[in-house]
């Protein structure tokens, strides 16, 4: 029986990357040129290595990432996950055009192969889905805050790009990830880094009347998965700014942690979701992007709860849980349930 990595190599040698369903007879034909395998065995091998149907909504744009040694894992081509690598390229070579950035992104994966796992219903042209996602970040969706705060785009076409401070931080993280890739593992870029810096500083806290309206909306909250091709809804930075002001611009893990003065902040802190937003699908009637689930943290503690060892992360979570258990309980999250979700979805 052939391995799935053998099949991946053959597909990329004989076929063309893009929105192709690997189960199609066309793709099987590419494989059959080099590998003697029946269509039934081919389908069985794909099924054994496919994303479970229950997970496909989370991994809609999923790819195999295969190393030269044949080790493979999943890589998701969402905007959030490609932004650090786009920033890395812009930081290294400013004033590139979007097409040049796409080419450079492929160059920083020497020895790696991206293969489409599923039929991409939202794309009709035979193009690489990663290319399309990069174009979305740089062109179609550039006006979104998550992109504009990372890099600057020229005012006229052909667009060129220069890095901003928040993007430089993401670029540094991407460089570390690429160094790990050369050692055989490629960690997934963390979505929480979007919460840091300019977006918080410029956000205005809600008024008392506005908070009443927010609370009313939360009482009738019902989670709706994003439409195909769309990202999950954005975090509410005004809510984060409100929570930070409410709790006096101090770190919830240790009030003695002092950082620096920032515009509108006597002591700069970030804001952390105690139960991760990635667990939202598990709680369709509780809005996790709410005041009760937010805890201000200094940058060091915020990094530690995402990137520290398991012991460090769990210790920080327990500190937050002890302090905010009553507020979490008020929205229907018992400590045991909050802990379970943190262990499953925390990063």
N, C-alpha and C positions, 0 to 999 in steps of 0.2 A: 504493500500500500504506500503510495506517495505521501509526502508530508505537505501541509498547506503552504509552507515556505517555498517548496519546489514549484507549486502551482503559481504562486505570486511572482516568482522570478520569470517564469515562462510567459505569463500574461503581459508583463512589462517589456519583455523582449519582442513579443509577436503582436501585441495589441496596442491600443491607444488609450491613454488615461482620459478619464472624464466620467460623465454620469452614465455609466454602464452597469446594468444589473449583472453581477457575477453569475447568476443562475441562468442567464440567457444562453441559447444555443450558439450565438455569435461568439461569446467569450469562451465557451466550451470548445469551439472550433479552434481558437487560438492555442488553447492548452493541448489539444489533441495532436497538433503538429509535432510536438516534442515529447509528449508523455502518453504512454499507452494506458489509458484509463477509461472505463466505461462512464457514460453520462450519469448512471445511477450512483456509482462509487464517487464520482466527482461531486454530485449534489450532497451525498452523505458527508464528505469531507468538509465541504463548506458549512453545512449545518452544524457539524461538531465544533467548528471554530467561529461561528457567527455570534453576534450579540443576541441575547435572549429577547424574544418578542416583547416582554414586559419592560425592557430597558431601551427599546428603540426610540421612544419619544425623547429620552435624555440624550441618546447618542445618534441623533438623526444624521449628522454629517460625519460619519465615522470612517476611519481609515485604519489599515494595518500600518504600523511602523516597524520595518524589518531591518535589523542590523546585519552587517556583513557576515557575522557568525551564525546567522539564522535565527537569532532570538527575536521574537516579535511581540508587540503589544498594541494597544489601541491608542490612536491619536485622533482627537476631534478637531475638525477645522472650523470651529466657531470663531467669530470676530474676537471675542474675549481672549481666546487662547493664542491667536496669531498676533495680537497687538504687541506683546513684548518683543517678538522677533522682528516685526516691522520697525519698532523703535530702535532695536539693535542695529539694523541696517542703516537707518537714517542718521543715527548718532555717529556711526563710523564714516559715512560718506554723505554729507548734506547735499541738498539741491539735486537729488536724483528724481527722475520722473517715475510715475507709478509703474510703468512697464519695466523699468530698470530695477525697481524694488522687487517686483515679482521674480525676475531672473535671479537677483541676489539671494532671495529666500531659498530658491532651489539649490543654489551653490553652497549654502551653509549646512546642507544635509548630505555631505559626501558619503556615499555608500548606503544611503537610505532610500527606500522606495515607498511611495504613497500609492495605495490602491483603493479604489472605491469599493465599499462593501455593499452598498444598497442603491437601488434606483433613486436618483434625486428627482423627485417629482416636480420641483420648482425650476429645473433647468431643462431647456430643450436643445441647446446647441452642444455639440460634442467638445466641450471645453473642460479643463481641469477644474474641479470644484474649489480647490485651494486658490487657484487664480481668481475665481469669481469672488471668494470671500475677501481676498486682499483688495480687490478693486472696490468692494463695498466699503471697506474701512477708509480707503484713501479718497474715493470719489463720491459714490452714491450716498454714503452715510457719514461723510466727513463732518457735517454740521452737528452731529450728535455730540453732546458734552464729553462723553467717554473718549472720543477721538480728538476733538479740538483741544482738550487740555493736555494732550500728549505731544502733538507736533503742529507746526505752523505750515499752512499750505499757501502757495503763491496765489495772487488774485486773478491771474489770467492763465489760460492754457498755453502750452502744455504745463500742467501743474508740477511744481517742484516742492520739496518738503525740507523743513529744518526742525530739529528737536527742541522741545521745551523741557524745563526742569523735571516735571513729573514723568515725561517720557524717558529722560536720561536714567531715572531710577529703574524703570521697567527694562531698559536696555541692559543695565548692569545685571539684573536678574536673569535675563535671557542669556547673557554671556556665561553665567554660572551654569545654567541648564545645558548649554552647548558643551561646556567642559565636561559635565557629567555624561553627556551623550557619547563623548569620545571614550569614556570609560565603560560604556555599555548600557547606560540607563539614561532616559530622558524624562525628567520630572515634568509634570504638567504645570504650566504657569498658573499662578494663584490669582483668582478673581478679586480677592480682597484688596489688592494693592490699588484698585481704582478708587477706594474710599479715602485715600490719603491726600493731603495737601490742598491744592487750589480749590477743588470742588467744595470742601468743607469751609474754607476761609471765606469764600464769596457767598455761601448760602445764608439766607436770612431765616431766623427762627420764626415759627408760627406764632400768631397772636392767640390770645385765649379763645376768641370766637372761632378762629380757624381750627384750633385744636378740638373744639366741640364737634365741628363738622367732620374732622378726621375720625374721631371716636365713633360717630354715628355711622360712617361708612364701614368701619371695622366690624361693627355689630352685625352687619348684613353681608360680611365678606364671603365670597365664594371663589375659590381658586379656579382660574381658567387657563389651561395650557396654552402656550403661544401658538399662533398659526404656523404651519409649515414655512420654513424659510425665515422666520422672525425670531429674535432673541427673547429671553425672559424679560419681564418688565424691569425697568431701571429702579435702583434704590432711591429712596426719598432723602436727598441730602438736607433739605430743610428740616426734616424730622430729626436727622442726626444733629444738626446745629441746635435744635430745640432741646434735645436731651443733654447735650454737652453743657448748655447754659443752665438748664434746670439743676444739674448736679455740680455746678460751681467750677467747671474747667479743671477738675481733678481726676486723677487716675482711679478707677473703681477698684483696682487690685491693690493699690497702695497710694493713699492720699499724699504721701511724702515724696512721690516721684515728681521732680520738677524738670521741665524741658526748656522752653524758650518762649518769649512773647511773640505772638503773631497778630496780624490785623484782626481785631475783634476778639482776640483770645489772650488773656493775661498769662495763660499757661497752655501751650499748644497740646491738645490731645486729639486722638482719633476716636471713632465710634465703631463698636464691634457688636455683631448680632450674636447673642449668647447661644441660642439655638440657630444653627446655620440656615441661611435662606435656601440652600440646596435641599433642605428637608421639607420645603413648602408643599410638595406634592403629597407628602404623608399627612398633612394637616390642612385639608381643603377648606375648612371653615374657620381657621385661625390665621389672621394676617401676621406673618412673622416679621414683616417690616413695620413694627409698631414701637412706640415708646417703651412699653414694658419689656421688650426683648432687646433693648439697646443698652450698652454699657460703655461709657467713655473709658479709654485706655491710653496710656502714654505710648508713643511709638515702639518702645522696647517691649512692653508687655503685649502690645498688639501683634508684633512680629513673633513673639515667643509663643502665643496661643495658637498661631498658625504654623509656625516652622520649628518649634522646639521639639525635644524628645517627647515621647508619649507621657512620661512622668511629669515633665514641665507643663505640657498642655493640659493634662488632666488636673493638676494642682491649681492652675489658674482658673480653669472652668469651675472647679469646686468652690473657689473663693467667690466667683461671681454668682454661682448658684445660691450659696449661703446668703449673700447680700440681697439678691433680687428674687428669692423664691416666692415671696408673697405676691409680688407683681406678676411673676410668671403664672402663679396659681390663679390670679384674677382673670387671665385670658384662657384658662383651661389647661395649663401645662404643669402637671405635677412634677416634682423633682426627678422621680424615677424615669418618667417619659422624656424629660429634657435631657437627662444624662444619656439615655439610650440613643436619642437622636444625635447628640454631640459625638458619641463614639462611632456612630455609623456614617455621619455626614461631615463631621468637622475636618478641617484641613489646615 
